[in-house]
């Protein structure tokens, strides 16, 4: 058995949910926050059989858009206070960030 962990942008998560449900996949969603942008995203936890993994990744990819966002980058030390001007940098976010893990044991009690 496998666990697919997929970080999806907030704007895409409903479409991904609907598409997964339509195909009968079971999943849990967790509200999460990106470490760089500090913006909300959604993490899907999908327990499944090995044979389904590629299909799941395909569904997630088909409904996750790549977007460009500006992020303010601060230097690591801000000294003296008041002299630091953050410089906006463009980053590409998404489609989705996907991890596939082996599940050692799965129980529903
Ligand atoms: P954030 O951390 O907010 O990152 C947003 C985007 O900023 C990333 O898009 C990437 O293009 C850029 N970025 C983030 N950290 C970077 C770094 N150290 N160097 C260069 N660019 C960086 P995505 O790669 O599409 O990631 C979207 C979200 O997926 C991330 O939001 C984070 O929540 C999650 N994620 C991505 N990679 C991850 C990882 N290795 N482990 C855990 N979560 C991850």
Backbone and ligand atoms as CSV (ligand in chain L), in Angstrom:
chain,resi,resn,atom,element,x,y,z
A,1,UNK,N,N,0.838,-1.196,0.000
A,1,UNK,CA,C,0.000,0.000,0.000
A,1,UNK,C,C,0.879,1.255,0.000
A,2,UNK,N,N,0.329,2.344,-0.566
A,2,UNK,CA,C,1.074,3.601,-0.691
A,2,UNK,C,C,0.291,4.739,-0.050
A,3,UNK,N,N,1.036,5.759,0.357
A,3,UNK,CA,C,0.402,7.007,0.793
A,3,UNK,C,C,0.897,8.118,-0.119
A,4,UNK,N,N,-0.055,8.730,-0.823
A,4,UNK,CA,C,0.277,9.874,-1.685
A,4,UNK,C,C,0.002,11.139,-0.870
A,5,UNK,N,N,1.028,11.984,-0.729
A,5,UNK,CA,C,0.858,13.277,-0.056
A,5,UNK,C,C,1.005,14.342,-1.135
A,6,UNK,N,N,-0.020,15.158,-1.306
A,6,UNK,CA,C,0.027,16.167,-2.371
A,6,UNK,C,C,-0.309,17.544,-1.812
A,7,UNK,N,N,0.611,18.496,-2.005
A,7,UNK,CA,C,0.356,19.882,-1.590
A,7,UNK,C,C,-0.188,20.622,-2.812
A,8,UNK,N,N,-1.393,21.151,-2.655
A,8,UNK,CA,C,-2.111,21.777,-3.770
A,8,UNK,C,C,-2.432,23.219,-3.379
A,9,UNK,N,N,-2.392,24.113,-4.357
A,9,UNK,CA,C,-2.742,25.499,-4.051
A,9,UNK,C,C,-4.205,25.590,-3.643
A,10,UNK,N,N,-4.473,26.523,-2.739
A,10,UNK,CA,C,-5.831,26.728,-2.228
A,10,UNK,C,C,-6.852,26.856,-3.365
A,11,UNK,N,N,-6.462,27.636,-4.402
A,11,UNK,CA,C,-7.386,27.922,-5.507
A,11,UNK,C,C,-7.778,26.670,-6.294
A,12,UNK,N,N,-6.960,25.630,-6.225
A,12,UNK,CA,C,-7.209,24.426,-7.026
A,12,UNK,C,C,-7.842,23.281,-6.235
A,13,UNK,N,N,-7.882,23.408,-4.915
A,13,UNK,CA,C,-8.160,22.204,-4.133
A,13,UNK,C,C,-9.573,21.651,-4.332
A,14,UNK,N,N,-10.557,22.525,-4.610
A,14,UNK,CA,C,-11.929,22.014,-4.808
A,14,UNK,C,C,-12.024,21.158,-6.065
A,15,UNK,N,N,-11.350,21.629,-7.127
A,15,UNK,CA,C,-11.377,20.871,-8.381
A,15,UNK,C,C,-10.707,19.510,-8.197
A,16,UNK,N,N,-9.592,19.502,-7.464
A,16,UNK,CA,C,-8.881,18.237,-7.211
A,16,UNK,C,C,-9.769,17.308,-6.380
A,17,UNK,N,N,-10.408,17.869,-5.340
A,17,UNK,CA,C,-11.305,17.060,-4.497
A,17,UNK,C,C,-12.410,16.417,-5.325
A,18,UNK,N,N,-13.073,17.250,-6.134
A,18,UNK,CA,C,-14.199,16.751,-6.947
A,18,UNK,C,C,-13.744,15.637,-7.884
A,19,UNK,N,N,-12.590,15.840,-8.521
A,19,UNK,CA,C,-12.098,14.847,-9.491
A,19,UNK,C,C,-11.726,13.535,-8.790
A,20,UNK,N,N,-11.136,13.619,-7.600
A,20,UNK,CA,C,-10.768,12.398,-6.866
A,20,UNK,C,C,-12.027,11.646,-6.416
A,21,UNK,N,N,-13.000,12.418,-5.912
A,21,UNK,CA,C,-14.257,11.799,-5.446
A,21,UNK,C,C,-14.983,11.105,-6.593
A,22,UNK,N,N,-15.016,11.807,-7.727
A,22,UNK,CA,C,-15.679,11.270,-8.924
A,22,UNK,C,C,-15.121,9.899,-9.302
A,23,UNK,N,N,-13.804,9.736,-9.085
A,23,UNK,CA,C,-13.154,8.467,-9.452
A,23,UNK,C,C,-13.104,7.476,-8.292
A,24,UNK,N,N,-13.705,7.853,-7.173
A,24,UNK,CA,C,-13.855,6.919,-6.060
A,24,UNK,C,C,-12.640,6.768,-5.148
A,25,UNK,N,N,-11.711,7.730,-5.189
A,25,UNK,CA,C,-10.551,7.646,-4.286
A,25,UNK,C,C,-10.922,8.187,-2.910
A,26,UNK,N,N,-10.359,7.569,-1.876
A,26,UNK,CA,C,-10.585,8.054,-0.509
A,26,UNK,C,C,-9.421,8.927,-0.098
A,27,UNK,N,N,-9.704,10.019,0.597
A,27,UNK,CA,C,-8.608,10.909,0.997
A,27,UNK,C,C,-8.997,11.745,2.208
A,28,UNK,N,N,-7.980,12.339,2.799
A,28,UNK,CA,C,-8.172,13.316,3.879
A,28,UNK,C,C,-7.492,14.591,3.434
A,29,UNK,N,N,-8.103,15.746,3.724
A,29,UNK,CA,C,-7.398,16.994,3.418
A,29,UNK,C,C,-7.049,17.714,4.717
A,30,UNK,N,N,-5.893,18.352,4.681
A,30,UNK,CA,C,-5.381,19.072,5.848
A,30,UNK,C,C,-5.046,20.483,5.384
A,31,UNK,N,N,-5.496,21.475,6.148
A,31,UNK,CA,C,-5.134,22.860,5.821
A,31,UNK,C,C,-3.661,23.047,6.147
A,32,UNK,N,N,-2.902,23.614,5.216
A,32,UNK,CA,C,-1.464,23.769,5.433
A,32,UNK,C,C,-1.016,25.146,4.951
A,33,UNK,N,N,0.222,25.481,5.236
A,33,UNK,CA,C,0.756,26.797,4.871
A,33,UNK,C,C,2.127,26.626,4.258
A,34,UNK,N,N,2.358,27.266,3.112
A,34,UNK,CA,C,3.659,27.174,2.455
A,34,UNK,C,C,4.730,27.893,3.258
A,35,UNK,N,N,5.877,27.255,3.396
A,35,UNK,CA,C,6.966,27.821,4.201
A,35,UNK,C,C,7.507,29.113,3.629
A,36,UNK,N,N,7.527,29.242,2.296
A,36,UNK,CA,C,8.090,30.453,1.696
A,36,UNK,C,C,7.051,31.564,1.592
A,37,UNK,N,N,5.934,31.268,0.971
A,37,UNK,CA,C,4.935,32.314,0.725
A,37,UNK,C,C,4.101,32.618,1.967
A,38,UNK,N,N,4.066,31.689,2.905
A,38,UNK,CA,C,3.217,31.824,4.111
A,38,UNK,C,C,1.750,32.002,3.720
A,39,UNK,N,N,1.366,31.331,2.643
A,39,UNK,CA,C,-0.032,31.377,2.210
A,39,UNK,C,C,-0.654,30.008,2.374
A,40,UNK,N,N,-1.969,30.012,2.526
A,40,UNK,CA,C,-2.674,28.752,2.724
A,40,UNK,C,C,-2.585,27.860,1.499
A,41,UNK,N,N,-2.305,26.584,1.717
A,41,UNK,CA,C,-2.482,25.591,0.662
A,41,UNK,C,C,-3.167,24.390,1.307
A,42,UNK,N,N,-3.422,23.370,0.537
A,42,UNK,CA,C,-4.162,22.213,1.063
A,42,UNK,C,C,-3.341,20.959,0.810
A,43,UNK,N,N,-3.178,20.134,1.842
A,43,UNK,CA,C,-2.419,18.894,1.693
A,43,UNK,C,C,-3.387,17.714,1.674
A,44,UNK,N,N,-3.308,16.933,0.599
A,44,UNK,CA,C,-4.131,15.737,0.461
A,44,UNK,C,C,-3.354,14.527,0.959
A,45,UNK,N,N,-3.980,13.696,1.763
A,45,UNK,CA,C,-3.412,12.412,2.190
A,45,UNK,C,C,-4.281,11.330,1.551
A,46,UNK,N,N,-3.675,10.556,0.655
A,46,UNK,CA,C,-4.473,9.577,-0.098
A,46,UNK,C,C,-3.852,8.191,0.074
A,47,UNK,N,N,-4.522,7.343,0.826
A,47,UNK,CA,C,-4.070,5.957,0.993
A,47,UNK,C,C,-4.619,5.134,-0.155
A,48,UNK,N,N,-3.745,4.363,-0.817
A,48,UNK,CA,C,-4.199,3.654,-2.011
A,48,UNK,C,C,-3.300,2.465,-2.342
A,49,UNK,N,N,-3.755,1.657,-3.289
A,49,UNK,CA,C,-2.917,0.552,-3.767
A,49,UNK,C,C,-1.924,1.082,-4.803
A,50,UNK,N,N,-0.803,0.382,-4.903
A,50,UNK,CA,C,0.295,0.782,-5.792
A,50,UNK,C,C,-0.196,1.060,-7.226
A,51,UNK,N,N,-1.118,0.228,-7.700
A,51,UNK,CA,C,-1.587,0.330,-9.093
A,51,UNK,C,C,-2.350,1.635,-9.357
A,52,UNK,N,N,-2.871,2.248,-8.291
A,52,UNK,CA,C,-3.691,3.461,-8.477
A,52,UNK,C,C,-2.860,4.745,-8.449
A,53,UNK,N,N,-1.593,4.641,-8.023
A,53,UNK,CA,C,-0.808,5.855,-7.759
A,53,UNK,C,C,-0.676,6.740,-9.003
A,54,UNK,N,N,-0.341,6.151,-10.135
A,54,UNK,CA,C,-0.150,6.960,-11.346
A,54,UNK,C,C,-1.436,7.687,-11.741
A,55,UNK,N,N,-2.566,6.985,-11.619
A,55,UNK,CA,C,-3.866,7.585,-11.952
A,55,UNK,C,C,-4.172,8.768,-11.038
A,56,UNK,N,N,-3.850,8.616,-9.759
A,56,UNK,CA,C,-4.100,9.691,-8.792
A,56,UNK,C,C,-3.237,10.909,-9.126
A,57,UNK,N,N,-1.974,10.671,-9.424
A,57,UNK,CA,C,-1.067,11.784,-9.750
A,57,UNK,C,C,-1.543,12.491,-11.018
A,58,UNK,N,N,-2.047,11.712,-11.958
A,58,UNK,CA,C,-2.563,12.295,-13.205
A,58,UNK,C,C,-3.757,13.221,-12.915
A,59,UNK,N,N,-4.668,12.750,-12.067
A,59,UNK,CA,C,-5.856,13.545,-11.716
A,59,UNK,C,C,-5.439,14.835,-11.016
A,60,UNK,N,N,-4.523,14.718,-10.070
A,60,UNK,CA,C,-4.075,15.909,-9.330
A,60,UNK,C,C,-3.421,16.903,-10.291
A,61,UNK,N,N,-2.559,16.392,-11.161
A,61,UNK,CA,C,-1.848,17.259,-12.107
A,61,UNK,C,C,-2.794,17.957,-13.077
A,62,UNK,N,N,-3.838,17.250,-13.488
A,62,UNK,CA,C,-4.774,17.814,-14.469
A,62,UNK,C,C,-5.579,18.981,-13.887
A,63,UNK,N,N,-5.655,19.055,-12.553
A,63,UNK,CA,C,-6.479,20.100,-11.944
A,63,UNK,C,C,-5.678,21.092,-11.117
A,64,UNK,N,N,-4.354,21.053,-11.237
A,64,UNK,CA,C,-3.497,21.980,-10.474
A,64,UNK,C,C,-2.749,22.884,-11.451
A,65,UNK,N,N,-3.009,24.167,-11.347
A,65,UNK,CA,C,-2.382,25.121,-12.276
A,65,UNK,C,C,-1.050,25.626,-11.739
A,66,UNK,N,N,-0.145,25.951,-12.679
A,66,UNK,CA,C,1.088,26.640,-12.282
A,66,UNK,C,C,0.812,28.142,-12.337
A,67,UNK,N,N,1.215,28.842,-11.285
A,67,UNK,CA,C,1.003,30.295,-11.243
A,67,UNK,C,C,2.290,30.991,-10.824
A,68,UNK,N,N,2.414,32.253,-11.244
A,68,UNK,CA,C,3.566,33.043,-10.798
A,68,UNK,C,C,3.118,33.961,-9.675
A,69,UNK,N,N,3.932,34.032,-8.628
A,69,UNK,CA,C,3.600,34.922,-7.525
A,69,UNK,C,C,4.819,35.721,-7.115
A,70,UNK,N,N,4.561,36.929,-6.621
A,70,UNK,CA,C,5.668,37.740,-6.127
A,70,UNK,C,C,5.843,37.490,-4.638
A,71,UNK,N,N,7.090,37.347,-4.224
A,71,UNK,CA,C,7.354,37.157,-2.800
A,71,UNK,C,C,8.427,38.155,-2.384
A,72,UNK,N,N,8.230,38.785,-1.232
A,72,UNK,CA,C,9.231,39.721,-0.709
A,72,UNK,C,C,10.334,38.966,0.001
A,73,UNK,N,N,11.560,39.154,-0.464
A,73,UNK,CA,C,12.684,38.456,0.158
A,73,UNK,C,C,13.425,39.426,1.068
A,74,UNK,N,N,13.543,39.060,2.336
A,74,UNK,CA,C,14.291,39.873,3.298
A,74,UNK,C,C,15.681,39.278,3.465
A,75,UNK,N,N,16.711,40.120,3.643
A,75,UNK,CA,C,18.031,39.569,3.943
A,75,UNK,C,C,17.989,38.834,5.274
A,76,UNK,N,N,18.904,37.855,5.497
A,76,UNK,CA,C,18.825,37.046,6.722
A,76,UNK,C,C,18.933,37.864,8.008
A,77,UNK,N,N,19.748,38.924,8.022
A,77,UNK,CA,C,19.806,39.759,9.233
A,77,UNK,C,C,19.320,41.151,8.874
A,78,UNK,N,N,18.444,41.665,9.711
A,78,UNK,CA,C,17.881,42.990,9.433
A,78,UNK,C,C,18.490,43.980,10.432
A,79,UNK,N,N,19.656,44.532,10.041
A,79,UNK,CA,C,20.336,45.468,10.945
A,79,UNK,C,C,20.977,46.585,10.160
A,80,UNK,N,N,20.953,47.807,10.526
A,80,UNK,CA,C,20.119,48.314,11.608
A,80,UNK,C,C,18.651,48.378,11.169
A,81,UNK,N,N,17.758,48.348,12.135
A,81,UNK,CA,C,16.324,48.329,11.855
A,81,UNK,C,C,15.943,49.573,11.054
A,82,UNK,N,N,15.146,49.390,10.018
A,82,UNK,CA,C,14.653,50.525,9.244
A,82,UNK,C,C,15.398,50.731,7.938
A,83,UNK,N,N,16.568,50.087,7.761
A,83,UNK,CA,C,17.325,50.304,6.528
A,83,UNK,C,C,17.072,49.207,5.496
A,84,UNK,N,N,16.238,48.242,5.852
A,84,UNK,CA,C,16.033,47.108,4.955
A,84,UNK,C,C,14.841,47.325,4.021
A,85,UNK,N,N,15.086,47.194,2.720
A,85,UNK,CA,C,13.978,47.289,1.759
A,85,UNK,C,C,13.794,45.905,1.131
A,86,UNK,N,N,12.648,45.278,1.355
A,86,UNK,CA,C,12.456,43.943,0.780
A,86,UNK,C,C,12.389,44.019,-0.747
A,87,UNK,N,N,13.002,43.028,-1.422
A,87,UNK,CA,C,12.957,43.047,-2.887
A,87,UNK,C,C,12.019,41.956,-3.380
A,88,UNK,N,N,10.957,42.314,-4.135
A,88,UNK,CA,C,10.028,41.304,-4.601
A,88,UNK,C,C,10.653,40.415,-5.679
A,89,UNK,N,N,10.464,39.127,-5.538
A,89,UNK,CA,C,11.016,38.153,-6.482
A,89,UNK,C,C,9.856,37.298,-6.986
A,90,UNK,N,N,9.880,36.989,-8.291
A,90,UNK,CA,C,8.810,36.154,-8.855
A,90,UNK,C,C,9.146,34.680,-8.628
A,91,UNK,N,N,8.208,33.917,-8.095
A,91,UNK,CA,C,8.411,32.467,-7.998
A,91,UNK,C,C,7.260,31.760,-8.692
A,92,UNK,N,N,7.562,30.592,-9.237
A,92,UNK,CA,C,6.525,29.791,-9.877
A,92,UNK,C,C,5.975,28.802,-8.847
A,93,UNK,N,N,4.693,28.793,-8.646
A,93,UNK,CA,C,4.085,27.894,-7.653
A,93,UNK,C,C,3.224,26.846,-8.345
A,94,UNK,N,N,3.412,25.616,-7.936
A,94,UNK,CA,C,2.571,24.527,-8.448
A,94,UNK,C,C,2.998,24.077,-9.822
A,95,UNK,N,N,2.120,23.335,-10.435
A,95,UNK,CA,C,0.888,22.682,-10.104
A,95,UNK,C,C,0.769,22.131,-8.707
A,96,UNK,N,N,1.290,20.925,-8.441
A,96,UNK,CA,C,1.180,20.341,-7.115
A,96,UNK,C,C,2.533,19.731,-6.749
A,97,UNK,N,N,2.797,19.660,-5.439
A,97,UNK,CA,C,4.008,18.991,-4.966
A,97,UNK,C,C,3.584,17.645,-4.393
A,98,UNK,N,N,4.102,16.567,-4.974
A,98,UNK,CA,C,3.593,15.229,-4.621
A,98,UNK,C,C,4.705,14.331,-4.063
A,99,UNK,N,N,4.409,13.668,-2.975
A,99,UNK,CA,C,5.303,12.670,-2.385
A,99,UNK,C,C,4.558,11.329,-2.389
A,100,UNK,N,N,5.280,10.240,-2.661
A,100,UNK,CA,C,4.662,8.903,-2.579
A,100,UNK,C,C,5.467,8.080,-1.572
A,101,UNK,N,N,4.793,7.609,-0.535
A,101,UNK,CA,C,5.463,6.866,0.544
A,101,UNK,C,C,4.942,5.432,0.608
A,102,UNK,N,N,5.812,4.518,1.026
A,102,UNK,CA,C,5.367,3.150,1.314
A,102,UNK,C,C,4.654,3.123,2.666
A,103,UNK,N,N,3.553,2.393,2.728
A,103,UNK,CA,C,2.835,2.264,4.005
A,103,UNK,C,C,3.185,0.908,4.595
A,104,UNK,N,N,3.758,0.921,5.797
A,104,UNK,CA,C,4.186,-0.334,6.430
A,104,UNK,C,C,2.993,-1.133,6.937
A,105,UNK,N,N,2.012,-0.404,7.489
A,105,UNK,CA,C,0.838,-1.073,8.047
A,105,UNK,C,C,-0.365,-0.153,7.939
A,106,UNK,N,N,-1.520,-0.731,7.642
A,106,UNK,CA,C,-2.749,0.058,7.497
A,106,UNK,C,C,-3.862,-0.642,8.248
A,107,UNK,N,N,-4.477,0.047,9.178
A,107,UNK,CA,C,-5.570,-0.553,9.960
A,107,UNK,C,C,-6.735,0.412,10.032
A,108,UNK,N,N,-7.940,-0.103,9.978
A,108,UNK,CA,C,-9.118,0.697,10.329
A,108,UNK,C,C,-9.736,0.009,11.527
A,109,UNK,N,N,-9.677,0.626,12.693
A,109,UNK,CA,C,-10.128,-0.041,13.930
A,109,UNK,C,C,-11.488,0.467,14.370
L,1,LIG,P1,P,5.834,27.572,-0.450
L,1,LIG,O1,O,6.849,27.111,0.530
L,1,LIG,O2,O,5.070,28.793,-0.100
L,1,LIG,O3,O,6.617,27.799,-1.835
L,1,LIG,C1,C,6.052,28.487,-2.926
L,1,LIG,C2,C,6.977,28.416,-4.122
L,1,LIG,O4,O,8.185,29.138,-3.836
L,1,LIG,C3,C,7.437,27.003,-4.491
L,1,LIG,O5,O,6.467,26.404,-5.350
L,1,LIG,C4,C,8.765,27.252,-5.184
L,1,LIG,O6,O,8.585,27.648,-6.536
L,1,LIG,C5,C,9.312,28.474,-4.423
L,1,LIG,N1,N,10.223,28.050,-3.341
L,1,LIG,C6,C,9.901,27.642,-2.100
L,1,LIG,N2,N,11.003,27.359,-1.367
L,1,LIG,C7,C,12.057,27.585,-2.185
L,1,LIG,C8,C,13.474,27.484,-2.046
L,1,LIG,N3,N,14.039,27.093,-0.892
L,1,LIG,N4,N,14.249,27.806,-3.103
L,1,LIG,C9,C,13.688,28.216,-4.258
L,1,LIG,N5,N,12.368,28.353,-4.461
L,1,LIG,C10,C,11.553,28.040,-3.451
L,1,LIG,P2,P,6.251,24.833,-5.328
L,1,LIG,O7,O,7.578,24.147,-5.481
L,1,LIG,O8,O,5.208,24.537,-6.356
L,1,LIG,O9,O,5.700,24.476,-3.879
L,1,LIG,C11,C,4.382,24.798,-3.478
L,1,LIG,C12,C,4.195,24.455,-2.013
L,1,LIG,O10,O,4.419,23.042,-1.862
L,1,LIG,C13,C,5.197,25.120,-1.082
L,1,LIG,O11,O,4.761,26.439,-0.748
L,1,LIG,C14,C,5.185,24.167,0.111
L,1,LIG,O12,O,4.027,24.367,0.900
L,1,LIG,C15,C,5.047,22.802,-0.580
L,1,LIG,N6,N,6.359,22.190,-0.821
L,1,LIG,C16,C,7.139,22.343,-1.903
L,1,LIG,N7,N,8.275,21.615,-1.791
L,1,LIG,C17,C,8.209,20.984,-0.601
L,1,LIG,C18,C,9.079,20.096,0.098
L,1,LIG,N8,N,10.258,19.691,-0.416
L,1,LIG,N9,N,8.688,19.652,1.309
L,1,LIG,C19,C,7.492,20.046,1.842
L,1,LIG,N10,N,6.617,20.890,1.228
L,1,LIG,C20,C,6.970,21.362,0.025
